[in-house]
């Protein structure tokens, strides 16, 4: 999620006349993205690890991870007032399931009512969910996942972010194909 967020943010600030985030802000948002699902700590493992489709009741419980996570971060943030990491983490945890057309959750925010940090992490999270193995599904190949997002099969996203996703898709595939932090030792 962090790497995808970085790539999308870098593209976004280059393409937008209205979004200006310096390197430090972009790094902070990317770091905060790691906490997007912190509220899932409070969701029953039977729901989190269910191999099949969730019932409507289970899905309603799952959706509460956004507000639970935001409340956790809000409480923690009371001890760190003015901390940008905590502020972005709160926005991301609460609103990363909102959608551009207002059909997301928990608050039904629409368009630019959704903080840009949450918008970016939303796209990164959907891509990650599609391309990762889950107990309930196999991983979807990179190109197919990109196409599903562009076609609106995962909800509606900021059109500018979709342009960025298309622009950085090869870099995403390249970045994720590399083993993370592999240290090579010379042979003697």
C-alpha positions, 0 to 999 in steps of 0.5 A: 500500500505504501509503495502504491500510495507513493507512486500515485501521489508523485504522479498526482502532484505532477498532473494537478494544478490544485493539489500541492503536496511537498515531498515530506507530506507525500512521504507522511501520507505514504507512511500513514497508509500502513494504518488504513485497516487498523480498525480490523483489529476489532473485527472478529477473526471469523469474519476476517478469515471467512473463506466465502462471501460475507453475509449482509450482516457480516459486511455491515460489521466489516464496514465498521473497521473504518470508524473503529480505526478512525476512533482509535487514531483520534484517541491516540492523536489527542496525545499528538495534536498537530502531528501530520502523520496522525491526521493523515492516518485518521483521514485514511482509516476513516475514509479509504472506502469512500467512493467518488460517486458518493456510494462508499462508506462510512459517511457517503462522501462524494468527490473532493469531499473525500480528503486526497490522502484517503482518495489515493489510499483507496485506489492503492488498497483496491489494487492491493486487494485485487492482486493479493491472495485472500482466504476468499479468492485467488490473486488477480493478475496486474493488468486485469486488476488495473482494467477492473479499476479503470472500468469501475468494477471496484467503485468510482474513483477520482478521474485524475487518480485513474489517469495516474494509475494508468500512467504508473501501471508499469512502474507498479508492476516493476516495483512489486515484482522486485523482492523487498529489501533483499540484501545480497552478500558477496560470495567469498 
